Amino acid sequence: MSTITFKKNGLTREVKVGYSWTVGLFGPFAFAARGHWAWAAGCFVLDMFTWGLGQVVLGQFANKITARWLVENGWSVSNPRSLPREWGIEA
């Protein structure tokens, strides 16, 4: 599994490409740990209506959501060629 490295102000964060097992298993808690409060709240509400199955589906998209959030908040991609084209993120 490959990773994408983001940098900002001397800090580095890595985002894996593929399924997010942390979101698939821990749902809103994983989004909250990443600082995605709106997604954490949305995942919590979705889990209430789907008995936790919503977070399993969101795990498929969570890494793309995180990468897009990082780019929107000023993080730069160390190697723009490492971004999957299907994510539609311009770096």
N, C-alpha and C positions, 0 to 999 in steps of 0.2 A: 504494500500500500504506500502510495507516495504522499508527501506532505508539501504544503505551500508555506513559505516563511514570509511573515509580514514584519516590518520594522517601523518604529516611530519613537523619536526622542531617545534613542539608545536602547529601547526595549525591543524584544523579539517575541513574537507569538507564532506558533505553528498550527495549521489547520490541515487535517487529514482529508484526503479525497476518498469518498465512499461513504458507507453507512456509519452513522454515529451511534455506537453502542451505548454511550453514556446517556444520550437522549432517549434511545429506545428502551433502556432499562429504568432510568430515573426521571425521565420527563421534565416537568417544570423545575425540579431542583438543578438539573444540568444547565438549563437555560439561565437560571438565576446565578449560578456559579460563573457563567460566562458574562454576566452583566446585561443580559437581554431580558429586562424586566417585563416588557410588553409581551414577548413571546412566552415567558414563564407564566404570566397570567392567562394568556390565551390557551396554552397547553393545559393548564389546570382546569379551566372551564371545559375544554374539549374532553379531557379525561373523565370529568364528571358525567358527561353525556354518553361516552363510549366505553365506560368501565375500564379505562386505561389503555384501550386499543389505539386511541388516537396518537399516543406518544410513540407507538411502534411504527406508525406510518410517518410521523414527523422525523423520526431518526434518519429516514432516507434523504431528507432535505436540510437537516440541521447544519451540516458542515458548509453547505452553499450559503445558507442564511448567515452564518458566522463570518464567512469570507466577505460577503457583500457588506455586512455591517462594519467590518474593519476598514474596508476601502472607503465607505461613506464617511467614516470618522477620522480620516486623514492618515491611515496606515498605508504604507507603500509595499508593494510586492517585491521581494528580492529578485525573483526570476519570473517575469511576466509570462514566459513560455510555459511555466508549470501550471498555469490556470487552465482548467478544462474549458473548451469552447462552449460546451452545453450549459455552463454556468452563466454565460452572458455578462461577465464582469470585465469592464474596460479598466486596465491598469496603466 
